[in-house]
Amino acid sequence: MMAFQNNVALYQAPGREGDFASCNDAFAVVPPLGGCFRAGSTGTVMARFAWRDDSKPSLVNNSGTGEILGFVRNERTALVNWDEKNSMTIPQGQQVSVYKTGDFWAKSATATTIGQKVYAKLADGTIETANAGTTKDGFIETPFKVMTAAAVGEIFIMSSWS
């Protein structure tokens, strides 16, 4: 049974959260030998940052410590259960693509200003932005930079190339 449509957008979105935002090169992180990255025990949410699982390097989680592994691209691989309207979660054990470089559409819990750096929340991989070198408790600075201004919750372009 499909959910009933409950809203209509007046304007088309400029992009889809977690998808490529340009035709510039994007490089995926090389997975462990003979395999691929897979979602960890609680699944992995697309359009967020991710870290390797401490117990098994082929597993990817949206929480961690230290340097990020990369950004989880939205490849429409989430499964939507019968009682959900939508989902961005890749179920446990399913293949995950993680990118170290590229230009992506993303959402931030803070307003974005062109030139700011993108920060990943260690607890869940969500995004906030701030000036380069800012110390944000519970966050780590990523190699990505804000390319378009946006209000809180709107999509913006982030890039590792600028």
N, C-alpha and C positions, 0 to 999 in steps of 0.2 A: 504494500500500500504506500503510495507516494504522499508526501505532505502537500497540503493545499497552499498555493502561492498566496503570500500575505503582504507583499509589497511590490511596487513598481518603481524602477529608477527612471528619472526624467532624462538623465544624460548617461551615456555609455562611460564606463570607467576607463581611465587611460591605460590601465594594465591590470594584471592579476597578481595579487600578493604572492611573492615567492617565485615568480616566473622571471625569465630573462627580460631585461629592459632595453637591450640593444643587440646589435650584431657583433659587438666586440668579442674577442676571445674570452672564453670562460673555461677554467681548468678544474676538473674534479680531482679530489684527493685520491691517490692511488690506494686501493684497498689491500688488505693482507694477501700475501701470496696464495694463489689458487682459490680465491673466493671473492666475496663482495661484502660491503658493509650491510649490516642488518639492524633493524630497530631493536632497542633494548627491551627490558622486561615490562616497561610501562608504555611501550610504543614510542615513536618519535614524531614530533609535530613539525610539519613542513613550514617553511618561511620563518624559521628560527635558527639560531646557532646551535651547534652540537659539539660534544666532546666524546672521545673514545671511552668505553667502559673500562674501569680499572681492572676488572677480573678477566675480561675477554676482549682483546683489541679489535675484533671484527664487529663488535656491537657498538651502536651509536646511541647516545642519550642526549636529551636537551638540558642536562645539568652536568656540572663538573667543576674542576678547578684547573688553574693554569691556562695555558694557551688553548684557544679554540681549535677544533679540528677543521671546522668550516661552516658554511651556510647550507642548510637543507633546502634544496630547490623543490618547488611545487610541481611535481610531475603527475599530479592527479592520481596518486597511488593510494590515497586514503580509502578506507571502507566506511560507507555510511550505513549505520544500522537502521532497521525499520522504524525506530522511534526517534531518530535524529533528523534535523533539517539539513545539516551539513557537517562535515568533519575535515580537519586538516591532519588527523593523526594516522600515521602509518602503523599498522598493528605489529605487535612483537613478532620478530623473526622475518618480517618482510624486508625486501631489498630497499636500501636508502642510498640516494646520491648526495654526496657532500662536496661542495665547491669551495676552493680556497681563493679563487679569483673570479672576477666577472662583474657585470652590471645587473642588478636585480631590483625588482619592485619589492618594497618592504613596508611594514607599519611600525610606528614608534609610539611609545607611551608618553613621549614628549614632543612638542612642536619641533620641526626641523628647520634649520637654516643652512643655506648652501655653504659648504666648507667645513661644517662640523664633522667630528668623528662619530662613528657608530660604536656603541658599547653593548656588549652582550651580558645579560643577567645570568650569573652563575647558577641560580636556582632553577631556571626554566628556559634559558636561551632567548627570552624576549629582548626587544631592542629599546634602547633609549639613546639620545644623542647629547653631545656636549662638545665643548672646545677640546682640541687635542691636548693631552697631558692632564686632563681633569681627573682627580681622584673621586671615583664614585663607589661608595661602599656597596659591596655585593655584585659589582660589575667588573668586566675586563674590557679594555680598549681593543678593538678589532682593526684589521688593516683596511676596513671600508670607510668611505667618506660620503657625506651627504651631497647629492648633486642637484636636488630640487627641493624647494621649500614646501612644507605641508603642515597642516594643523594636526593636533593629537588625533590618532586613529585613522588619518587619511594615508593613502599610499604615497610613497616617495621613491625616488631612485637613489640607490647607494652603489658606489663603485669602488673597486680595489685598484683601479688604473689611474686615478687622479691624485 
